[in-house]
Amino acid sequence: MTWIVWLIISVTLIIFEMIIQSFFFFFCLFIGSVFAAGISYLNISDWVEFAVFVVTSIMSVYFVKPVLKKVFNGSKTINSNVDALIGETAVVIEKVIPLKSGFVKVLGEIWRAKSDVEFEAGKIVRIENVSGTTLIVRE
């Protein structure tokens, strides 16, 4: 086949992929047809074109799909509300003693805080977790 026929096939396949969005199959065939068009442009045997089409289509399933999954499904979870405080630093404003809660100031707000270690007022701590309305802090 000529390289123009391979490009027409590749355009048709990518249109199918856009119409039927749940299938990855047509995208793999699209990649194979683009490579086959390149081989056809070099005037190499029809058998080689077809072999490149098949091999490249199969290889794209294993190499392209993981990359596309990371790009389109790789969104990170963003903490909101009180969970957004985890990892922030806070300043102790009232002494925190084990088994007794104190108070810390974080992002302009005062929160009750607990820890298994004693912290004096003025000490900078890191928020490890949130339990109800109490922050669990560490050094």
C-alpha positions in Angstrom: 0.0 0.0 0.0 1.1 3.6 -0.4 1.9 5.8 2.5 -1.2 7.9 1.8 -3.5 4.9 2.3 -1.8 4.2 5.6 -2.3 7.9 6.7 -6.0 7.7 5.7 -6.3 4.5 7.8 -4.6 6.3 10.7 -6.9 9.3 10.5 -9.9 6.9 10.4 -8.7 5.0 13.4 -8.1 8.1 15.5 -11.6 9.3 14.6 -13.0 6.0 15.8 -11.0 6.4 19.0 -12.5 9.9 19.6 -16.0 8.6 18.9 -15.7 5.5 21.0 -13.8 6.9 23.9 -13.8 3.8 26.1 -11.6 1.7 23.8 -7.8 2.0 23.7 -7.7 -0.5 20.8 -8.1 2.0 18.0 -5.4 4.2 19.4 -2.9 1.3 19.3 -3.9 0.6 15.7 -3.5 4.3 14.9 0.1 4.2 16.2 0.8 1.1 14.1 -0.6 2.7 11.0 1.5 5.8 11.4 4.7 3.7 11.6 3.5 1.6 8.7 3.0 4.9 6.7 6.6 5.8 7.5 7.9 2.5 6.2 5.7 2.7 3.2 7.1 6.2 2.4 10.6 4.6 2.3 9.3 2.1 -0.5 10.0 -1.0 1.5 8.1 -4.3 0.9 4.4 -4.5 1.6 5.1 -7.4 3.9 7.5 -5.3 6.0 4.8 -2.5 6.2 2.2 -5.0 7.4 4.7 -6.5 9.9 5.6 -3.1 11.2 1.9 -2.3 11.6 1.2 -5.4 13.6 4.3 -5.3 15.8 4.0 -1.6 16.5 0.3 -1.9 17.3 1.0 -4.7 19.8 4.0 -3.0 21.3 1.9 0.2 21.9 -0.4 -1.7 24.1 2.5 -2.4 26.5 4.4 0.9 26.2 1.9 3.7 25.4 -1.0 2.6 27.6 0.9 2.9 31.0 2.1 6.4 29.9 -1.4 7.6 29.0 -2.7 6.2 32.3 -0.2 8.2 34.2 -1.0 11.4 32.2 -4.8 11.2 32.4 -5.4 9.3 35.7 -2.4 10.5 37.6 -4.2 13.2 39.5 -3.2 13.4 43.1 -5.7 13.5 46.0 -5.9 17.0 47.4 -6.8 17.3 51.0 -9.5 19.7 52.0 -11.1 21.0 55.1 -9.3 19.9 58.3 -7.3 17.2 56.4 -5.5 20.1 54.6 -3.8 20.9 58.0 -1.9 17.6 58.0 1.7 18.4 57.3 1.4 22.1 58.2 3.5 23.7 61.0 1.9 25.3 64.0 3.1 27.3 67.0 2.3 26.1 70.5 0.5 28.9 72.4 -0.4 26.8 75.5 1.8 24.1 76.8 1.0 20.6 75.3 1.5 17.8 77.9 1.1 14.1 77.2 -2.4 12.9 78.3 -3.5 16.6 78.5 -4.3 18.8 75.5 -2.9 22.3 74.9 -3.4 24.8 72.1 -1.6 25.6 68.9 -2.0 28.3 66.3 -2.0 27.2 62.7 -2.8 29.4 59.7 -4.2 32.1 61.9 -6.6 29.8 63.8 -6.3 28.3 67.3 -6.7 24.6 67.7 -6.7 22.1 70.6 -3.6 19.9 70.3 -2.4 16.6 71.8 1.0 14.9 71.7 2.8 12.1 73.4 5.7 14.5 73.9 5.7 17.7 76.0 5.9 21.0 74.1 6.4 24.4 75.7 4.7 27.6 74.4 6.5 29.1 71.4 7.7 25.7 70.1 7.1 25.0 66.4 5.4 21.6 65.8 4.2 19.7 62.7 0.6 18.4 62.5 0.6 14.7 62.0 -3.1 13.9 62.1 -6.5 15.3 63.0 -8.8 13.6 65.5 -12.2 15.3 65.6 -11.4 18.9 66.5 -8.0 18.0 68.1 -4.7 18.1 66.2 -2.1 15.5 66.8 1.3 17.1 66.7 4.9 16.0 66.6 8.2 17.9 66.7 
